[in-house]
Amino acid sequence: MTLATAPRAFITGCAGPTLAPDETAFLGEAAPWGLILFRRNVESPAQVAALIAAFRAAVGRPEAPVLIDQEGGRVQRLGPPHWPAYPPAEIFARRAEAGDMDGAAQAARLGARLMAADLAALGITVDCVPCADLRLPEGHGIIGDRAYGSTPAQVAHLARAAAEGLMAGGVLPVLKHIPGHGRARADSHESLPVVETSRAELEATDFAPFRLLADLPLGMTAHVVYAAIDPDRPATTSPTVIDEVIRGHIGFDGALMSDDLSMGALAGSLASRTEASFAAGCDLALHCNGRLDEMAEVASRSPVLQGEAARRCAAALARLGPAEEIIASEAQARFSAMIAAS
């Protein structure tokens, strides 16, 4: 097995709860920047920790990032009986909308801090939270209760609280789905959403929470076409959207990963999708389904991490700090009381 001197600019999944020999060989040769875990990879705390250790041994980097989608509600890869069931973002939104913004933010922060404790205990260092998409009546239910509300100010406030809770627990947040999935009428897992809203209205609404959160270390693109900006390509593969909106108007200078390149919103081979995401300005390509043939195709078109992409990724990882002290049982009791009052 030959280890690359620097990681390649992609994040991969794996098929099951342990690494197969061909996966271990692939990881050693392809040297992905990180690994993302799903429910298919999770059985018990000891098993998850062993899988993470095996991944890091395979790539030869003890601090290689390990990611997960642990939002709470519908999107929670770790759950009972080994981990608590956390509420969706809508719970905090309702409390804020009822007039208790401070209480909602405190609950969002504490919930994220508790999730960070769960993740850090396993060696997971990145959580794909917060979702800063707006909850809008015309939007597809794929966002729904994952949103922190329907106004940019509230969404940004609660999303920041969640991000701060994660970082207080030694876990990096990922701002998603830049520049906004809330208005999309289709589920990008299945098909390509096209948003016809004017650029001015998008800047005043959908894009606004992301602009308020532009200092977060990591971000994930939306597989959404914004017809007023680039009618031909979704944000993930649009140089116009990434340059003018994400890096320009929003001002995001963190490490930018694509959403999952295997999703139904995108067309073409995995190789062409990967090339298009990098050509558009993504720093990292994300591939999630754990199919080794697809993983190899993405890897074949992913460059060694260097230049501005390497700088942004290094800057993101540099923000990982030691976890604040927490007594989990007491914090969980406080959080449960907060949720009961929501």
Secondary structure, DSSP 8 states (H G I E B T S, - for coil): ----SS-EEEEE--SSSS--HHHHHHHHHH-EEEEEE-GGG-S-HHHHHHHHHHHHHHHT-TT--EEE-EEETTEESS-TTTS-----HHHHHHHHHTT-HHHHHHHHHHHHHHHHHHHHHHT--EE---B-----TTS-TTTGGGSS-SSHHHHHHHHHHHHHHHHHTT-EEEEEEET--TT-SS-TTTS--EE---HHHHHHTTTHHHHHTTTSSEEEE---EETTT-SSS-GGG-HHIIIIIIIIIS---SEEEEEETTSTT--S-HHHHHHHHHHHT-SEEE--S--HHHHHHHHHT--BS-HHHHHHHHHHHHT--------HHHHHHHHHHHHHT-
